[in-house]
Amino acid sequence: MPRIRFNKPALPIDQLIQLLRERGLMIADEALAREYLRYVGYYRLSGYMLPFQTGGKGQDRHLFVGTPSFDDIVDLYTFDRKLRLLLLDAIERIEIALRAALSTVLAVNHGPHWYLNLVHFDPRYDHGDFLDRAKKDIGHDEPKRRDLFVAHYYEHYSSPPTPPSWMLFEALSFGTVSMVIKGLEMSKRKKIAGAFGIPEPAMKSWPHCLSYARNLCAHHSRLWNRTFTIKPFAPREFADDFADQGRLYAQLAVAQIFMKKISPMSQWSDRLQTLLGEYPAITPARLHFPNQWHQRPIWR
């Protein structure tokens, strides 16, 4: 398909409101519409308009069907924002638990600087690249960038050249941590998986998936109606919960399985059900949740 020059103008808020009305969107509270268009933006909101529009590729694809209101768009946007915050809350706790496991499982058995030894990693893992990135992240060659606890290590110890794992992995991004877990030699990864009560292939897959989901949430990307490109491994014992691995439900199932292990008294799953109850128009079916999802074993 030949490319053409982009020539769409940026429209002022008055014209955006007029355009939405011409397309069939009811706007009863114009002040509210102006507030959201000014502080959220038309482009971000347009992703939440899609289920109310004709769709497709024709000239009428932006027309609204069934006279929805601007409040419907706002509800969907607000629900998605709350859902991101809820998922982030679980991922934060899981991330911290995984960082800790690298020390409680590996450092205890193989020494504080186990990560410097190639023997603990899969031969295909680029160990040298990991060390280069780790040094950059902790400010190995840039003292002014070091966190206080990292600076303390360099001030008091001459070797090994980098801090112990419990310091290092606190300073690295979750994405780097997840890739380290994925790159471990299988028996080491199996020990970490055992600490969480999940199969080894899941430990290879799930932290990477959650890292990707975390980045989506942190950058305010849409979770609702998203098809996830990084899909979680589906263990046999949870096969029903991973029937559609590319949808949000599978990501939430991963978070819930971890949460039941690391925080069994948590009410995170109840908060998810409460959130869905706050927005009855946004049914679980619209989110591609399976029927009676909350009755499944992982949520009980």
N, C-alpha and C positions, 0 to 999 in steps of 0.2 A: 504494500500500500504506500503510495507516494506521500511524503511529508509536506506539510504546508506551514506557512508562517503563522505564529500565534498572534491573534489580534483582538482577543476579548478584553474589553475595558473593565477596570475596577469600578463598580457602581457604588454611589453613596447610599446610605441607609434608606432614605426615602424611596429611592428607585428599587432597592431590594424588596422592600415591603410591598410595593406596587406589583413587582414581578411575581412574588409569591402568591399574592391575591389573584392575579391574572391566571396563574396556573391551578387555582382551585383550593388554596390553603386558607382556612378560616383564621383570621387574626382578630379576636375580640379585644384583647388587651394590647393595644399598640405600644404602650410604654414598656411592657414586658418584652415585646419583640425587639424594640429598639435596644433595650439593655443587653439582651443576649447577642444580637447582631454586632453590637459595639464591643462587648467584652469577651465574647466567645468566638464570634466570626461566622460569616456565612459558610465558608468552605468547610469548617469543622462540623457545623450543624448539618450540612448537606448529606453527610454520611448517614445521619439518623433520619433523613427524609426518604431514603430509598424504599423502605418497605411500604410507604404510603403512595408511591408514584407508579406510573405505568411501567417504566423500565424498558429494557430492550435497547435498540439502536435507532429507532425512528425519531421523527421530528417531535412526537408527542411524549417522549420518554420521561420528561420532567413534569408532566401533568399529574396532579394529585387525584387519587381515586377515592370515592366515598366521602368527600368533604371532610377530611381530617382537620384538626385544629393545630395551631402553633403549640398549644399546651401538650399535645401528643408528642411533638418533637422534643419539647423540653423534658417531659417525663422520661423518654427513652435516653436522652443525653444524661440526665441526672442519675438514672438507674445505672448506666454504664460507668459513670464516675465513681459511684459508691461501690460497684462491683470491683473496680480496679483497686480501690483502697482496701477492700476486704481481702482480695487475693494477695496484695502486697503484704498485708499483716501476716498471713500464713507463710509466705515465701521468706520474709525476714527471719522468722523463727527457724525455718528449715535450713536456711543458709547458715545461720549461726551454728546450728547443730552439726552441719556437715563440716564446717571449718574446725569445730572442736573435735570431731571424730578423727580427723587427720592426725591430731596429736594423741588423743586418748587411745587410739587403736595402733597407729604406726609409730609415733615417737616413743611410746612406752616400750614397744617391742624391738625397735630398730634404731633408737637413738634420736636426740633432738634435731639432728641435721640429716635425717634419713633421705630427704628429697635431693641431696647432692649426689647420691649413689645411683648410678644407672640401673643397678640390679633390681630396683623396685619398680621399674617401668617396663612397659611393653617395648620390644626392640624397635617397633615402628614409630614410637612416640618421639617427637623432636625435642629431646631433653635440653639440648643446647639453646634452642629458641626460647623454651620456658624459662631457663635461668636468666637469659638476657632480658626478657620481659619483666621477670620478677625483680631483677636489680634496678631496672628503670622505674618500676612502680614504687619501690621502697626508697628511691633516692640514693642508691649505692654510690653513684658518682656525683651526686648533687646534694651535698649536706643540707642545704637550705630547704629542700623539699621533704626531708625526713619527718615522720611523725615523732613525737617525743619518745615513745617507747622504743622506736627503731634507733633514734639518735642515742639513747642510753646504751644500747648494745655496742654501737661503734665507738662510743667514748670509753667504754670499760673493757672491751675484749678485742684482741688482735686477730684471733682465729677461732673457729672457721670464718671465712670471709663474709658470710651473711648470717643473719639472725636465726635462732631456732625456729622450728616449724610453727610453734604456737604464736610467735610474733609475725613471721613472714606471711602466713595465710590470713592473718587479720588485716594485713595491709593490701592484699591483692583483691582484684575485682571478683565478683561471684562467677563471671564468665571464665576467668582464668582458673579459679578453683574447680569449677565443673569440668574443665578440660583436663586438669591434672588427674581428677578422679577417673575420668574416661581413659586416660593414658596409663594408669597404673597396671602393673603386672597382675594377671587375673586373680591369683591367690590373695593378693593384698586388697584388691577391690572386693573380693568375696568376704573378707573379714569385716570391711566397713559395711557392706550390705547386711551381713549378719547382725551387726549392732542395731540396725533399723528394722530387722525382720522382713527384709524384702529379698528377692532373688538377685543374683549377681548381674544378669543382663539389665535389670531395671536400674541398678545403681549406675551402670554405664550410660543409661539413657536419660533417666528422670532429672538429675541435676542440670543437665544441659537444657532440657525442655523448660525447667523452671527459671533458669537464667534468662532464656529468651523471653518468657512470659514476664519476668521482672522488668526487663528492658522496655517491653511494650507498655507496662503500667507506669514506669518511671517517666516515660516520654509521652504519657497521656494518650496513647494510641487506643483505638477502639477495640474492645474485647467482644462486644456484642456482634454476632453474625460474622465473626472472623473465621477464616479457614487457616489453621496453624500450619506453617510449612515445616516446623520441627515437631515431629509427632512422637509421643512416648511409646516405649516398648510395652507390649500387652502381655503380662504374665498370665499363664493358664488359669490360675486361681481367681483372677479378676477379669476374665475374658469378656463377660457381659458389660463391664464398665468401660471397656476400651473397644467396643464394636465400631465406634466412629472416632478414630484416633486424631483426626484433623480438627475436631470441634472443641469448643471450650469445656464441655463436660469432662472430657478426658484429662484436661489440665487440672480441673478442680478435683477430680478423683485422685490424681497423683498427690496434690496438696493434702487432701483429707487422709490418705493412707499414711503419709509422713506424720501428720498432726496427731493421729491416734496413737502413734508410738512415742513421739517426743513430748506431747502435751495431752495426755489422756483425759484430763479434767477440763480441757478447753471447750468453750461453747462456740467454736468457730463454725461448725456445721449448722448449729441452731441460728447463728447470725445470718448465714446464707439463706436458710429457709425464711427467716424474718424479712430479709431484704426482698425476696421474691413475693412475699405476702403484701408488702407495701405497694407493689405495682401489679395488681391483678390483671391488667391488660397485657402485661409482658409475661405471657404464660411460659412455663418450662418448655413446652413444645416449640415455641418460637425460638428458644435458645438451643434447640436440638437436644434437649435432655431426654433420656428414655422415660417411658411411662412409669409412674410410681417410683421415681428415682430415689426419693428420701426413705423408701422402705427397704432399700438394698442393704446388705450386711455392712458395707463400708461406712454407711452413714448412721448406723445404729450403735 
